[in-house]
Amino acid sequence: MTDIINFSVDNFPSLICKDDWAAEWNSVALADLEVEEQTILADFEAQLGEPIEPVPEDFWEKILLVKCTEEREGGKIVDRLVKNIYGAGIYRDETGAIVLKFGGGFWPVKQEKQVLIVGNLRGSIDFAEKPREIEIDGANGGKVKVKTQNCWCTFVSATAVYEVPINTEPKTNPVKNTILMHLAAEKSLYTFLKTPPSGNGGGGIENMKELGAGEFEVAECYLKNTPKNLDSAQAWVLRLGDGQQCWARGLVEKQLSSYGYVPEKHQILKISNIKKVGDKTYLDCVLRAKKVAEPAQPIATPKKTTSPGKTAAPKATAEPDPVELPW
């Protein structure tokens, strides 16, 4: 029986058991997976042929991206659970080409009508059963409703079937009928695609607000010459665990300008609030260290009346609240 690999939790069950996720978004190394799971990714990469550019040195160290949901008690995060896993995806680049992104590497995609070809893999485009309605930012501010439909390319090899998501741009009205009519006219799928997340070989540097609220693993921070629309000659850039890059803003920019990049202290980017006032956007953000899990405390036994000759049980001390570091 041929396996279907759709880069979901079903394909990587070991990640469900992991209980020490550091942030909402986390990168996963090949070595962190079970042998069977490693084989899935290694076999897929072997089918892709030559990448557009050599893959980064840390390619296998950041091969999957995991998004977690956060469980809170009293406003504090007490647990993080796996929500989604992101592996390979199909995008467009700035040259007009269709590309497949896998980890930090990019591979060229050839289109023949409704068939996509990557290396040794050939696949057809499939769609979810029904479109869905979502809200996106309108051209004049505010929100507008558009319809979009999840789609993917089903690539077939001799040993497996790979369902690779096609990342469409909602404002292009990417529903089944529109896309199929476009392809039937022998036009490129490129029209409907998003550009890939930046970093690790693809794209530019985003504004921090584009990340949305959440917690993100930070791989490094560095100074870069700024584009002309920024005031200073150089500005701080954050490279995240998933390869995305963004300009430092707000308190994060002040932290880095004051102290420089301190790897052991600047490990997590936390964006807690984003609000738009007129034509400006404000966000609450901070860099902090990873919180080390405290050892489990023994359960205190109920206080009992002591019998003659016996000593009362020691009184359990309350566990102190975790201290938020000022970084």
MARGU-68877 format. One record per residue (C-alpha): residue number from 1; residue in one letter; x, y, z. Coordinates in nm, 2 decimals, decimal comma. Each point is the difference from the previous one (the first is absolute). Layout:
residues N
[r NUM "a" [X Y Z]];
...
***
This chain:
residues 327
[r 1 "m" [0,00 0,00 0,00]];
[r 2 "t" [0,14 0,34 -0,10]];
[r 3 "d" [0,03 0,25 0,28]];
[r 4 "i" [-0,16 0,35 -0,03]];
[r 5 "i" [0,23 0,26 0,13]];
[r 6 "n" [-0,17 0,34 0,06]];
[r 7 "f" [0,24 0,14 0,26]];
[r 8 "s" [-0,26 -0,01 0,27]];
[r 9 "v" [0,00 -0,12 0,36]];
[r 10 "d" [-0,10 -0,34 -0,13]];
[r 11 "n" [0,34 -0,04 -0,17]];
[r 12 "f" [0,20 0,12 0,30]];
[r 13 "p" [-0,17 -0,15 0,31]];
[r 14 "s" [0,32 0,05 0,22]];
[r 15 "l" [-0,06 0,37 0,00]];
[r 16 "i" [-0,33 -0,04 0,18]];
[r 17 "c" [0,18 -0,15 0,30]];
[r 18 "k" [0,25 0,29 0,02]];
[r 19 "d" [-0,08 0,21 0,30]];
[r 20 "d" [0,27 0,27 0,01]];
[r 21 "w" [-0,09 0,23 -0,29]];
[r 22 "a" [0,16 0,34 0,06]];
[r 23 "a" [-0,23 0,22 -0,20]];
[r 24 "e" [-0,31 0,01 -0,21]];
[r 25 "w" [0,21 -0,06 -0,31]];
[r 26 "n" [0,29 -0,25 0,02]];
[r 27 "s" [0,25 -0,15 -0,25]];
[r 28 "v" [0,07 -0,37 0,01]];
[r 29 "a" [0,33 -0,17 -0,09]];
[r 30 "l" [0,01 -0,33 -0,19]];
[r 31 "a" [0,19 -0,16 0,30]];
[r 32 "d" [-0,30 0,08 0,23]];
[r 33 "l" [-0,22 -0,24 -0,19]];
[r 34 "e" [-0,05 -0,37 0,01]];
[r 35 "v" [0,19 -0,21 -0,26]];
[r 36 "e" [-0,31 -0,07 -0,20]];
[r 37 "e" [-0,09 0,37 -0,01]];
[r 38 "q" [0,36 0,10 -0,10]];
[r 39 "t" [-0,03 -0,25 -0,29]];
[r 40 "i" [-0,32 0,18 -0,13]];
[r 41 "l" [0,18 0,33 -0,02]];
[r 42 "a" [0,33 -0,14 -0,14]];
[r 43 "d" [-0,18 -0,20 -0,27]];
[r 44 "f" [-0,21 0,31 -0,10]];
[r 45 "e" [0,31 0,22 -0,03]];
[r 46 "a" [0,18 -0,26 -0,21]];
[r 47 "q" [-0,29 0,02 -0,26]];
[r 48 "l" [0,03 0,38 -0,04]];
[r 49 "g" [0,31 0,02 -0,22]];
[r 50 "e" [0,23 0,30 0,00]];
[r 51 "p" [-0,11 0,30 0,21]];
[r 52 "i" [0,00 0,35 -0,15]];
[r 53 "e" [0,29 0,09 0,23]];
[r 54 "p" [0,20 -0,22 0,24]];
[r 55 "v" [-0,21 -0,06 0,32]];
[r 56 "p" [0,12 0,17 0,32]];
[r 57 "e" [0,25 -0,17 0,23]];
[r 58 "d" [-0,27 -0,04 0,26]];
[r 59 "f" [-0,25 -0,15 -0,25]];
[r 60 "w" [-0,07 -0,32 0,20]];
[r 61 "e" [0,00 0,18 0,33]];
[r 62 "k" [-0,31 0,20 -0,10]];
[r 63 "i" [-0,18 -0,24 -0,22]];
[r 64 "l" [-0,35 0,03 0,15]];
[r 65 "l" [-0,20 0,29 0,15]];
[r 66 "v" [-0,24 -0,07 0,29]];
[r 67 "k" [-0,28 0,23 0,11]];
[r 68 "c" [-0,13 -0,05 0,36]];
[r 69 "t" [-0,31 0,10 0,18]];
[r 70 "e" [0,04 0,14 0,34]];
[r 71 "e" [-0,19 -0,11 0,31]];
[r 72 "r" [-0,02 0,26 0,27]];
[r 73 "e" [-0,10 0,01 0,37]];
[r 74 "g" [-0,03 0,34 0,17]];
[r 75 "g" [0,15 0,17 -0,30]];
[r 76 "k" [0,31 -0,22 0,01]];
[r 77 "i" [0,10 -0,25 -0,27]];
[r 78 "v" [0,00 -0,34 0,16]];
[r 79 "d" [0,03 -0,22 -0,31]];
[r 80 "r" [0,05 0,01 -0,37]];
[r 81 "l" [-0,16 -0,26 -0,24]];
[r 82 "v" [0,08 -0,07 -0,36]];
[r 83 "k" [-0,26 0,16 -0,23]];
[r 84 "n" [0,16 -0,02 -0,35]];
[r 85 "i" [0,31 -0,12 -0,16]];
[r 86 "y" [0,15 0,17 -0,31]];
[r 87 "g" [0,23 -0,19 -0,23]];
[r 88 "a" [0,01 0,06 -0,38]];
[r 89 "g" [-0,20 0,26 -0,18]];
[r 90 "i" [-0,05 0,15 -0,35]];
[r 91 "y" [0,05 0,38 -0,05]];
[r 92 "r" [0,11 0,25 -0,26]];
[r 93 "d" [0,32 0,20 0,00]];
[r 94 "e" [0,07 0,36 -0,12]];
[r 95 "t" [0,12 -0,11 -0,34]];
[r 96 "g" [-0,34 -0,15 -0,11]];
[r 97 "a" [0,10 -0,36 0,07]];
[r 98 "i" [-0,19 -0,26 0,21]];
[r 99 "v" [0,22 -0,15 0,28]];
[r 100 "l" [-0,03 -0,27 0,25]];
[r 101 "k" [0,13 0,09 0,35]];
[r 102 "f" [0,11 -0,28 0,23]];
[r 103 "g" [0,18 0,11 0,32]];
[r 104 "g" [0,23 0,28 -0,10]];
[r 105 "g" [0,05 -0,13 -0,36]];
[r 106 "f" [-0,18 0,09 -0,33]];
[r 107 "w" [-0,05 -0,22 -0,30]];
[r 108 "p" [-0,13 0,10 -0,35]];
[r 109 "v" [-0,35 -0,11 -0,10]];
[r 110 "k" [-0,09 -0,06 -0,36]];
[r 111 "q" [-0,36 0,03 -0,11]];
[r 112 "e" [-0,16 -0,19 -0,28]];
[r 113 "k" [-0,37 0,11 -0,01]];
[r 114 "q" [-0,14 -0,15 0,32]];
[r 115 "v" [0,31 -0,21 0,08]];
[r 116 "l" [0,29 0,11 0,22]];
[r 117 "i" [0,34 -0,15 -0,02]];
[r 118 "v" [0,28 0,02 0,26]];
[r 119 "g" [0,31 -0,22 -0,05]];
[r 120 "n" [-0,12 -0,36 -0,03]];
[r 121 "l" [-0,35 0,09 0,12]];
[r 122 "r" [-0,31 0,07 -0,22]];
[r 123 "g" [-0,33 0,10 0,15]];
[r 124 "s" [-0,35 0,14 -0,06]];
[r 125 "i" [-0,18 0,27 0,18]];
[r 126 "d" [-0,28 -0,10 0,24]];
[r 127 "f" [-0,25 0,21 0,20]];
[r 128 "a" [-0,19 -0,01 0,32]];
[r 129 "e" [-0,37 -0,09 -0,03]];
[r 130 "k" [-0,13 0,36 0,05]];
[r 131 "p" [0,14 0,35 0,00]];
[r 132 "r" [-0,01 0,20 0,32]];
[r 133 "e" [-0,05 0,37 0,07]];
[r 134 "i" [0,26 0,20 0,18]];
[r 135 "e" [0,06 0,37 0,08]];
[r 136 "i" [0,31 0,18 -0,13]];
[r 137 "d" [0,13 0,36 0,02]];
[r 138 "g" [-0,17 0,22 -0,26]];
[r 139 "a" [0,18 0,25 -0,22]];
[r 140 "n" [-0,15 0,29 0,18]];
[r 141 "g" [0,03 -0,14 0,35]];
[r 142 "g" [-0,26 -0,21 0,18]];
[r 143 "k" [-0,09 -0,36 -0,09]];
[r 144 "v" [-0,14 -0,16 -0,31]];
[r 145 "k" [-0,13 -0,35 -0,04]];
[r 146 "v" [0,14 -0,23 -0,27]];
[r 147 "k" [-0,03 -0,37 -0,09]];
[r 148 "t" [0,30 -0,23 0,00]];
[r 149 "q" [0,03 -0,38 -0,04]];
[r 150 "n" [0,28 -0,21 0,14]];
[r 151 "c" [0,20 -0,18 -0,27]];
[r 152 "w" [0,30 -0,22 -0,03]];
[r 153 "c" [0,21 -0,19 -0,25]];
[r 154 "t" [0,00 -0,38 0,02]];
[r 155 "f" [0,34 -0,12 -0,10]];
[r 156 "v" [0,05 -0,37 -0,06]];
[r 157 "s" [0,33 -0,19 0,03]];
[r 158 "a" [0,06 -0,38 -0,01]];
[r 159 "t" [-0,02 -0,03 0,38]];
[r 160 "a" [-0,23 0,28 0,12]];
[r 161 "v" [-0,26 0,27 -0,08]];
[r 162 "y" [0,08 0,35 0,12]];
[r 163 "e" [-0,27 0,26 0,04]];
[r 164 "v" [0,18 0,34 0,00]];
[r 165 "p" [-0,21 0,31 0,08]];
[r 166 "i" [-0,03 0,27 -0,26]];
[r 167 "n" [0,02 0,33 0,18]];
[r 168 "t" [-0,25 0,23 -0,18]];
[r 169 "e" [-0,05 0,38 0,05]];
[r 170 "p" [-0,37 0,05 0,12]];
[r 171 "k" [-0,04 0,33 -0,18]];
[r 172 "t" [0,04 -0,19 -0,34]];
[r 173 "n" [-0,33 -0,18 0,06]];
[r 174 "p" [0,17 -0,35 0,00]];
[r 175 "v" [-0,30 -0,23 -0,03]];
[r 176 "k" [-0,01 -0,32 -0,20]];
[r 177 "n" [-0,20 0,13 -0,30]];
[r 178 "t" [0,21 0,32 -0,04]];
[r 179 "i" [0,33 -0,19 0,02]];
[r 180 "l" [-0,10 -0,29 -0,23]];
[r 181 "m" [-0,13 0,25 -0,27]];
[r 182 "h" [0,33 0,19 0,03]];
[r 183 "l" [0,21 -0,32 -0,04]];
[r 184 "a" [-0,22 -0,12 -0,29]];
[r 185 "a" [0,10 0,31 -0,19]];
[r 186 "e" [0,36 -0,11 0,05]];
[r 187 "k" [0,08 0,28 0,24]];
[r 188 "s" [0,24 -0,03 0,30]];
[r 189 "l" [-0,11 -0,09 0,35]];
[r 190 "y" [0,24 0,28 0,10]];
[r 191 "t" [-0,28 0,25 -0,01]];
[r 192 "f" [-0,17 -0,15 0,31]];
[r 193 "l" [0,30 -0,07 0,22]];
[r 194 "k" [0,15 0,16 0,30]];
[r 195 "t" [0,37 0,09 0,04]];
[r 196 "p" [0,18 -0,24 0,24]];
[r 197 "p" [0,09 0,09 0,36]];
[r 198 "s" [0,32 0,20 0,00]];
[r 199 "g" [0,34 -0,12 0,13]];
[r 200 "n" [0,21 -0,30 -0,07]];
[r 201 "g" [0,03 0,08 -0,36]];
[r 202 "g" [-0,33 0,16 -0,09]];
[r 203 "g" [-0,17 0,34 -0,01]];
[r 204 "g" [0,07 0,32 0,18]];
[r 205 "i" [-0,04 0,13 0,36]];
[r 206 "e" [-0,35 0,05 0,13]];
[r 207 "n" [-0,15 0,26 0,23]];
[r 208 "m" [-0,05 -0,16 0,34]];
[r 209 "k" [-0,37 0,06 0,00]];
[r 210 "e" [-0,04 -0,25 -0,29]];
[r 211 "l" [0,09 -0,28 0,24]];
[r 212 "g" [-0,31 0,05 0,20]];
[r 213 "a" [-0,04 -0,05 0,37]];
[r 214 "g" [0,18 -0,30 0,16]];
[r 215 "e" [0,33 -0,13 0,12]];
[r 216 "f" [0,28 -0,07 -0,24]];
[r 217 "e" [0,34 -0,18 0,04]];
[r 218 "v" [0,29 0,24 -0,09]];
[r 219 "a" [0,30 -0,15 -0,18]];
[r 220 "e" [0,21 0,32 -0,01]];
[r 221 "c" [-0,01 0,38 -0,01]];
[r 222 "y" [0,23 0,21 -0,21]];
[r 223 "l" [0,05 0,35 -0,13]];
[r 224 "k" [-0,08 0,07 -0,37]];
[r 225 "n" [0,02 0,31 -0,22]];
[r 226 "t" [-0,35 0,13 -0,03]];
[r 227 "p" [-0,21 0,08 -0,30]];
[r 228 "k" [-0,05 0,37 -0,08]];
[r 229 "n" [-0,34 0,03 0,17]];
[r 230 "l" [0,16 -0,05 0,34]];
[r 231 "d" [0,17 0,27 0,20]];
[r 232 "s" [0,32 -0,16 0,13]];
[r 233 "a" [0,30 -0,13 -0,21]];
[r 234 "q" [-0,04 -0,34 0,17]];
[r 235 "a" [-0,27 -0,19 0,18]];
[r 236 "w" [-0,05 -0,32 0,18]];
[r 237 "v" [-0,14 -0,31 -0,17]];
[r 238 "l" [-0,13 -0,31 0,17]];
[r 239 "r" [0,03 -0,34 -0,18]];
[r 240 "l" [-0,25 -0,24 0,15]];
[r 241 "g" [0,02 -0,37 0,04]];
[r 242 "d" [-0,22 -0,06 -0,31]];
[r 243 "g" [0,23 0,21 -0,22]];
[r 244 "q" [-0,22 0,31 -0,01]];
[r 245 "q" [0,17 0,34 0,06]];
[r 246 "c" [-0,15 0,32 0,13]];
[r 247 "w" [0,12 0,35 0,09]];
[r 248 "a" [0,02 0,06 0,38]];
[r 249 "r" [-0,27 0,24 0,13]];
[r 250 "g" [-0,12 0,16 0,32]];
[r 251 "l" [0,15 -0,14 0,32]];
[r 252 "v" [0,19 -0,27 -0,19]];
[r 253 "e" [0,19 0,27 -0,19]];
[r 254 "k" [0,08 0,18 0,33]];
[r 255 "q" [0,12 -0,32 0,16]];
[r 256 "l" [0,24 -0,08 -0,29]];
[r 257 "s" [0,12 0,36 -0,03]];
[r 258 "s" [0,07 0,02 0,37]];
[r 259 "y" [0,16 -0,34 0,07]];
[r 260 "g" [0,08 -0,15 -0,34]];
[r 261 "y" [-0,09 -0,36 -0,09]];
[r 262 "v" [0,04 -0,23 0,30]];
[r 263 "p" [-0,08 -0,35 -0,12]];
[r 264 "e" [-0,08 -0,15 0,34]];
[r 265 "k" [-0,24 0,28 0,08]];
[r 266 "h" [-0,16 0,08 -0,34]];
[r 267 "q" [-0,14 -0,35 -0,09]];
[r 268 "i" [-0,37 0,07 -0,02]];
[r 269 "l" [-0,19 0,29 -0,18]];
[r 270 "k" [-0,34 0,06 0,17]];
[r 271 "i" [-0,25 0,22 -0,19]];
[r 272 "s" [-0,31 0,04 0,23]];
[r 273 "n" [-0,20 0,27 -0,16]];
[r 274 "i" [-0,03 0,16 -0,34]];
[r 275 "k" [-0,23 0,30 -0,06]];
[r 276 "k" [-0,05 0,24 -0,28]];
[r 277 "v" [-0,07 0,37 0,06]];
[r 278 "g" [-0,07 0,20 -0,32]];
[r 279 "d" [0,28 -0,09 -0,24]];
[r 280 "k" [0,24 -0,12 0,27]];
[r 281 "t" [0,04 -0,34 0,16]];
[r 282 "y" [0,12 -0,04 0,36]];
[r 283 "l" [0,11 -0,33 0,16]];
[r 284 "d" [0,11 -0,12 0,34]];
[r 285 "c" [0,31 -0,21 -0,03]];
[r 286 "v" [0,29 -0,12 0,21]];
[r 287 "l" [0,30 -0,24 -0,02]];
[r 288 "r" [0,05 -0,24 0,28]];
[r 289 "a" [0,19 -0,32 0,10]];
[r 290 "k" [-0,16 -0,34 -0,02]];
[r 291 "k" [-0,16 -0,09 0,33]];
[r 292 "v" [0,15 -0,31 0,15]];
[r 293 "a" [-0,26 -0,24 0,13]];
[r 294 "e" [0,01 -0,03 0,38]];
[r 295 "p" [0,02 -0,35 0,15]];
[r 296 "a" [-0,34 -0,13 0,12]];
[r 297 "q" [-0,08 0,08 0,35]];
[r 298 "p" [-0,11 -0,27 0,25]];
[r 299 "i" [-0,37 0,00 0,07]];
[r 300 "a" [-0,07 0,13 0,35]];
[r 301 "t" [-0,19 -0,24 0,23]];
[r 302 "p" [-0,30 0,13 0,19]];
[r 303 "k" [0,09 0,13 0,35]];
[r 304 "k" [-0,09 -0,25 0,26]];
[r 305 "t" [-0,03 0,01 0,37]];
[r 306 "t" [0,31 -0,16 0,15]];
[r 307 "s" [-0,02 -0,29 0,23]];
[r 308 "p" [0,21 -0,01 0,32]];
[r 309 "g" [0,36 -0,08 -0,09]];
[r 310 "k" [-0,03 0,10 -0,37]];
[r 311 "t" [0,12 0,31 -0,17]];
[r 312 "a" [-0,23 0,21 -0,22]];
[r 313 "a" [0,06 -0,01 -0,38]];
[r 314 "p" [0,21 0,29 -0,13]];
[r 315 "k" [-0,21 0,29 -0,14]];
[r 316 "a" [0,02 0,01 -0,38]];
[r 317 "t" [0,14 0,33 -0,14]];
[r 318 "a" [-0,18 0,16 -0,29]];
[r 319 "e" [0,18 -0,02 -0,33]];
[r 320 "p" [0,12 0,35 -0,10]];
[r 321 "d" [-0,13 0,16 -0,32]];
[r 322 "p" [0,25 -0,01 -0,29]];
[r 323 "v" [0,19 0,32 -0,04]];
[r 324 "e" [-0,03 0,17 -0,34]];
[r 325 "l" [0,35 0,10 -0,11]];
[r 326 "p" [0,04 0,36 -0,11]];
[r 327 "w" [0,16 -0,09 -0,33]];
***
